[in-house]
């Protein structure tokens, strides 16, 4: 039963994550950052709560009046922060539930991970308790309902035996001590949450507690927008024990249990809540996971470090290595990006569960696994690539040594490094040009790795683009340029499959680097390059791929013009570039496809190609946006 439920949830998560990968890229997929997003929402809760606490009062009548003043007299500050405080609570509960469900679906809650699961369940209940308690502090009609429903629910327990509700039968029964107690709980619960959050990440080596900056900003702006569009206000006026509260906007997200108090036996409801809590705490052992041939501990030897570490039962290769100070490459830690890919040299390893786009079936057959998902079944040796692995991105200062206008809106720029200095990179990677104010502009290496004494960029003029306009109008030979790199994993995979390159406009730059590198390394795999542009004048350097086709039998060049001009006298292929591909390859199942161009182009072509057999694990892209250029968390900009 557990396996079936996991399979259903995993099927749902896989498909939703695929959609988000298309929209945001695998590095910025919110589903890969649910834990850190929950942390960020907690910081928003704490920050907004501290401000509200400054102006809130705990007197019997002052509680409601102070909240009203905060909400309406200073709507631009206190009112917005009150809404953010409430929405962040809802958001944190939602992301924590998704985080919990995702780890259950991917079977990442047992063995070594059970500690994080248990503390996570405790955190979820504490946030619920703090949230329900927060409704009471407002002391409106909804707060009145919450207080009375809570009292009646607790009164069925033998410990209270009906004593709590007596405090709310008459107006004079409620006094300021109640609000002092509520405020104490509302401050104390988050303090406990902070402590358990700290414990929660202790067994996760190098755990992040904040999401990537773009995600944090997006979440904050989302709550700000909600606060402005649908502000949180008090419900039905001040609480009055002589009147039964009606016509209140009930919160079904945080208060469903209290609604059940009046439609089912409260004692039975306790059994259900406690039973569910107990079930969640016992989940890592239901049913017990058999170790089979796996050791309680396995020795993993990492190459090229030649360092052996001990992995605990069910601990991933990545966690085992990081925990014992090996600087391994990783990014999402959720089997979605492929950064932590490695090769199993010896021993048995369970590859675990991951997105097919991060590790193809061909790569798995070659002995490759993702360290963030795989666990050792016995002593094993693995090898990871240090060239793109967990090393700091280098920062360089170069000079413009040559500028050549290839066409009306494309400039070739050669950057020379200081004497004796070279940059080691892989074909298909890119650099970030560093502007004076700290902003970045990303451009791919157009030269192959064996020409590392300089950096060749192919820069297209974008209307209104700050940097590209500077290149075309002000930049001159001898100018100093600062950049960081190399960055990215848009590189040729190791397989025997034929290759289809799809380039749009200056997407030809990384393709040039990869093709020239492939020729240098003697790759004999069939290579087909489809270069799609609008008209003939946009097809810069057409003689270069034409020469490749003459000199290499395995290379084929197909330029495609979408809107050829009459003066072009074009007799070649026309239309959309993916249409040309499908005309030549109705079945793409056995091909690797590398697409580089605008986000619009990549998003447009992949669905069509996949309808004709292109596999998720064999489709790779380097779109000019944050979705594919993520290590610096900066979108590619003009």
N, C-alpha and C positions, 0 to 999 in steps of 0.2 A: 504493500500500500504506500509506504514511504517513497519507494523508488518511482512508482507511477506519478505521485504528486510532484516529486522533483522533476521528472521528465516534462510534465505539463508546464510547470513554472519555468523551467529552463527553455523550453520551446518559445514561450512568450517573451522572456527576457532576451533571447537571442535575436528575435525579430525586431523588437523595439530598439535594442542596441544597434542593430544594423541601420535602422532608419536614422538614429541619432549620429551614427558614424558618418553617414552621408551629409547630414546637416552641419555637424560641428567638427568632424574629424575624430580619429580615435584618441588623440591626446586630450581633447577638450570635451569628450563625451561625458555628460553629467552622471551617467550611470556608473562610470569608473571612478567617480569622486563623491559617492553618496556619503561616506563617512566624514570626509573633510567638509563637505557642504553642511552637514549636521553640526560640526564644530563651529563653522562660521556663523550659522544661525544662532547658536548659543551665545557667541560674542555679541551679536546684535541684540539678543535678549538682555544680556547683562548691561550693555551700554545704555539702551533705552530705559531699562528698569531703574538704573541708578538715577537718571534724570527725573523720572516720574516720582521716585521715592523722595527726592528733595522737596517737591511741592505737595505731596500727598499728606493727608491727615488721618489719624486713626480714631478720632472722636466719634461718638455715636451718630451725630448728624453731620459732623464735619467731613466724614469719609466721602459721602456722596457729593457734597458741595465742592470739596477740593478736587475731585475727579472731574466734575463739570467745569470748574474754572480752568483746569489743565486742558481739557478738550476744546473748549470754545473760546476762552479769553486769549489763549495763545495757541490757536489751531496750527499756526505756522511752525511751531516747535513741539510743545507738549502734545497737541492733538495728533500730529503726524507720528511722533514717537510712540504714542499709545497704540495707534494702529499697527505700526511696525512691530511693536512688542507682541501684539496678539497674533499677527500673521506669521511672525517668525516662530512662534510656539507651534502653530498649526504646521508650518513648513518643516520644522525640526522633527515633529512626530511622523510626518509623512516620509521624509527621507530616511529616518531611522527604521521605519517599518519596511521600506523598500530595501534598505541595506541588509536587514535581517533576512528578508525573503530571498534576496539574491544569494547570500551566503548559503542559505538552506538549499536553494535550487542547484547551485554549483557544488554542493557537498563540501563546503569549506567551513565546517563548524565542528569537526570532530578532532580527536587526538590533541595535537599541539594547539589547535585553534579553539578548543572548547573553553579555555579560560576567557578569551575575548567574547565568545558567544554568551557566557554566563553574565559577565559584566555588562554586556550590551543589553540583555534582557532587563537587568536591574536598572540601567539608565533609562530605558523606555518607560518603565513604570514610574520612576521618579519624575520624569518630565510630565507624564500624565498627571501625577499628584500635584506638582507645582502649577500646572496649567489650570486644573480645577480649582485649586486654592486661589489663583489669581482672579477668577470670576467673582469670588466672594468679596474681595477687597473693594470692588466698585460700589457695592451696597445699593444696587438698583433692584428692580423686580426680578430680573434673571438671577442675581446674586441671592435673593430671598429664596427662590426655588432651589438653587444649588445647595444652600445651607440646610434647608429643611429636608430635602431629599437625602442628603448625606447623613443628617442626624437620624432620620428614620431607618436608613439602611444599616447604620452602625448599631442602632438600638436593638436589632434582632439578635445581636451577639450576647452571650451570657455575661460577658465582661461589663456591658453597659446596661442591659436589661431595662430599656425604656427610659433611662435617665437623661439622655441627651436632648430629646425633643422637648422636655419640660423647659429648657432654656429659651424656647422660641414660641411659647404659647401666648404670651402677652407682650405688650409693648415694653413694659418696665422690666421684662426679663432680660432684654438685650442691653448691654452696657459697653463701655469703651474697652473693657478688658478683652472682649471678644475680638476686637480689631487688632489689639496688641498681639494676641495669640496668632491671629491670621497672618499679620505682618511678619511675626517671628518665623512661622512655617514657610512663608513665601521667600524669606531670605535664607533660612536654614537649608531648605531643600536644594537650591542651586549650589550652595557650598558643598553639600554632599555630592552633588552631580559633578562638580569640578574635580573632586578627589577621585571619584570612580572613573571619570574620563581619563585622568592621568594614569590610573591603574589599567584601564582598558587598552591603552596603546603600549604598555610596557613590554609585552611579549611580541610586539611587531617591530622588528629591527628597522631603524631609520624611518619610523612612521611619520607621515605628514599630518599636521593638525589643521592646516589651512589649505583650501583648494587653490588652484592656479588663479592668479590675479584677475584674469578676464571673467572667470566664473564667479569669483567673489563679488566683483563689480556688478555683474549681471543680476545676481541674486539680490543684492542691495537695491539696485534700481527697480527691480520687479516689486519689492515690498514698498518702496517709495511710491511707485505708480499706483499700487493697490490702495495705499493710504490716501492718495489724492482722489482716486476715482470712487472708492467705496470706503470712506473713513469709518472707523469703529466708534460707536456712540453708545451711551447707556440705554437700557431697555426699560421702558414703562415708568420712568420716574423713580423716586426713592423708595426703598423697601418699606413696607408697612405690614406688621404682623397681624393687624386686624382685618386685612383684606387678602383674599387668595389671589396670587398673581395670575393674570390671564393676558392673552394677546402679546406674548413675548416671542422674539425671534430666537428659537432654540438652536443651540450649537450642536449639531449631530456628529461633528468630528471629534470633539473633546468630551462630550457629555452623554454618550449613548448609554452607558451603564446606569446613570441616574434616571434616565427615562424608563429603563426596565424595572426599576424599583416599584413602579405603580402598575405594571402589567404582568408581573410574575411574583412568585413567592420570594421575598428579599433574602430569606435564608438559603433557598435554592440558588439564588443568584450568587451568593457568597461561595457556594460549592463550585459553581461554574468558573468564577473568577480565580479562585484558589487552585482549582483543578487545571485551568489553562496555564496559570503561572507555573505550577509544578511540572506540567507537560513540557513547557518551554525550557525549563531548567534541566529536564532529563533528556531532551531531544538529542544531545550529542551521543547518547548511549542507547538510543532507541531506533532500530535494533542495534545491538553491539556490532561494531565493525571488526570483522575478523582480520587478523594480521597475516594469516596464511604463511607464506614463505618469507614475508618481510621481517627484518630484524626490528627489535625495539629501537635499536640505533644502527645507523649505517654510516660508513665512512665514504665521503665524497671527495675526490681529488680534482681540483680545478686546474686547468691548463689555460694559459701558459704560466700561471703562478707556481704550479707544482706544489700547491698547498692543500693539505688534507684537512677536512673538517668533519665534525660529527653531526649528523642529521637525526633529529628525534623522529619517532614514529609519526608518519603523515605530515611531516614538515616539508615545505617546498624547498627546492634547490636554492631558490633566491633567498628565502628567509634564513636558511642554514648558513649560506655564505656571508650574507650581510651581518648576521648575528656574530660571526666570528671574523669580522673586519676585512672581508675580501670586497674590493671595490667593484662590484658587478654592475652591468648596465641594466637599467629598468626605467619604466615610466609609469604606465597605468596600473601595474600589479594586478590586472584583472583579465589577462589573456586577450587583450583587444588590440594592442599596438604592435607587438612583435619585436620590440626593442631588446628584450631579454632572451632572444633566440640563441640556442647553443647546440652543440653536437655531442651526442653520447658516444664516447669512444669505447667504453667497456661497462658491462653490468646492465642490469634490468632497471628500467625507469618507467613509472606510470606517467604518461603524458598529461593526465588530468583533462579538464574541460576548458575549452577556449573557443574564441571566434575563428571560424575557418579562414577568414581573411587574414588572420595574423600568422597562421601556419598552414600551408597547403598540404594536401595528402602526399604529394611528391616529396616535399621536405621531410615529412614525418617518416616516410619510407626510407629516406636517406639517413635516418637516425637523429634528426633535429627535433628539439622540444623547446617549450617555453619555460624558462626557469621559474616564473611566477606561478605556474600551474603544476609543473611536474614534481613528483616526489620519488625518492629512491626506494626500490624494492629490495635492493641488496647493495653491497659495496659497489661503487661506480666511479668512473672517470668521465669528466665532461670537459669540453673546450669551448670557450667563448671568444669572440673577436674583441681585441683590445682597441682596434682602430676606431671603433664607434662606441666603445663601452665606457661608461662611467668615468670619463676623464673630463677635466674642465675644458670648456671651449676656449681655444686660444684667441688672444686679441693681438692684432697685427697693425702695424703702420706701414703703408705702402705709398708709392708715388705713381701718378699717371704717366706711363711711358709712351703710350700711343693711343690716339683716338682716330677712328675711321668710320665715316658715315656709310653704312651698308645699303641703306635705302632712305626714303624721305623721312621715316620715323624710327629707324633702328640705328643705334650707334654701338660699334664695337669699342670697348675700352679695355686696354691692357694695363694691369697694375703690377708694378715691379716691386719685389720685396728687397730688403736690404741685402747687401752682398753676403753670401754664405748662408742665407736663411731660405728655407723652403717650407711649404705647407703640405702636410700629408692629408690626403682626402680620398674619398671613393667617388668614382664616376656617378653622377646623379645628385650629389650633395650640393649644398648652397652656402652662401655667406650672408651675414647681416652687415650692411653698411651702417656705421654709427654716425649719426648726425650730431651737431653741436649740442642740441637740447636733450640728447639721450634717446631720441626716437631712432627706429631701425627701418631699413629698407632691404628686403631680401632679394638676392639674385643668384641664379644657379651658376656653377662652374661650367663654362663652355669648353674649356681645355681639358684634355685627358689627364689622369693622375701622373703619368710619366713626364709631363711638362709642368712640374711643380715649382719652377723658379719664378713663374709669374701667374697671375690670375686673369683669365679672359672672361669678360662679361659682355652680354648682348642686351643692351638697354633700349627699351621701347619708350618713345615719348608718349606720355599720357596727358591729355588736356587738363591743365590746372594742377598737374602733379608737381609737388615741391621739389623733389630731388631730380626727377627726370627732366624738368624744365631747366634746372641748374646745369645738368649735364649738357644739354643741347645749346644753351645760351651763354653760359659763363665758364664752365669747366675748361681747363687747358692743360696741356702736357706739363708735367712738373708739379701739379697740385698734389697735396698730401691727402690721403684717404685713410681713415681708420675703419677696420672691420673686425668681426669676430667669426669664427668658424673652425672647422667645417661642421655643418649641421645637417640633419636629416637622414632618413633611411630609404630614400627612393633610389635603390640600387638594384642591379641585376641579381636575381635569385639563381641559385645553383640548381640547374635541372637540365634535361635534354629536350625540353619542349621548344617548338618554334616560337619566335618572338614577333609580336606585332606592336610597333611603336605608333602612338597617335600624338602628333604634335600640333598645337594650335598657336599660330603667330610665333612669339619668342619662346614658346615651349620647345622649340628646336634646340635651344642652348644645352639643357642637360642631356638630350638625346644625342647631340653631337659628341659630348664627353663620353657617354656610355658606348656609342658605336665605335669610336676611335679606340677606346680601351679594349673593347671586345676583339677588334682586329689585332691589336698588339698582343693580346693574350692567346690568339689563335683559335677563338671560338668558331666552330663550324655549324652551329645551329642556324637554321634559316631565319633571316631577319627581314621583316617587311616594315618600311617606314611610310606612313601616311601623314603627309604634312598639309593641313588644311588652313587656307588663308582666304581673304575676301577676293582680291584681284591679283594680277601678276606682279604689280609693284610691291605687294606685301611679301612676296616670296623672295626674301633676301638669301644670298648664298646658294642659289639653286644648282650651280655648277658643282658644288662640293658633294652632295649626295649622289648626283649623277655620275661623278667620277668614282665614288665608292662602288656603285652598281657595275661599272665597267671593270673595276679591278678585283672585285670579290664576287664569286659565283653565288654565294649564299645570301647576298644582300640585294634587296629590291626596293626601289624608290617610286612612290606613287604620290605626286602632288595633286591636290584637289582644290579647285577654286569655287567658292560659293556664289560669287557675283562677278564673273569676268567682265571686263569692259570691252566695248567694240574694238578699241585700238589694240587690245591684247592679242587679237587673232588667235585665241586659245583653242586648241584642238584636243586637249587632254581631258581628264576627268573633271566633272562639275557636280555641284550639289553639296550636300552635307557630308562631312568626312566619314561619319559612321555608316552612311548609306553605301559609300564606296567599299568600305571594309566588308559589309554584309553581302555585297554583290560578289566579292571575290571569295569570301569564306562564309557560306551559309551555316556551317557547323564550326563552332569555336571551342569545343570542349577540350581539346588537347593543346590549346595555345596559351601562352603567357601574354598578357596585354599590359602595356605601360603607357599611360596617358598623362600628358603634361600640357597644361594650358590654363585657361580661366576656369573658375569654379562652374560657371554656366556651361561651358563645353563639357567638362568632366561629368557633371550631374546629368547632362543631356544624353551622352553616349552610352554610359555604362548600363542603364536599364535595357536598351536595345540590344547591346552585345550579350547581356546575360540571358535575354530571351532566346538567343541563338546558341546557347551552350556554354558561354564563358563562365568560368567558375569563380566564386567569391575569393577563394584562396589563390587565384591566379590573375587577379585584376589589381593593378597597383597604379596609384596616381600621385601627382605632385602639383595639385591645383594651387593657383596663386592666391592663397588666402590663409587665414589662421587655422583652418581645418586641416591643412596638410603641413603647415610650417609652424610647428608648435614648440620647439625646444626653447625659443626665446619668448614665447607667448606673445608674438607680435604678428599681425596680419601683413601679408605682402602688400605694400603700398607703392604708388607711383612716386 
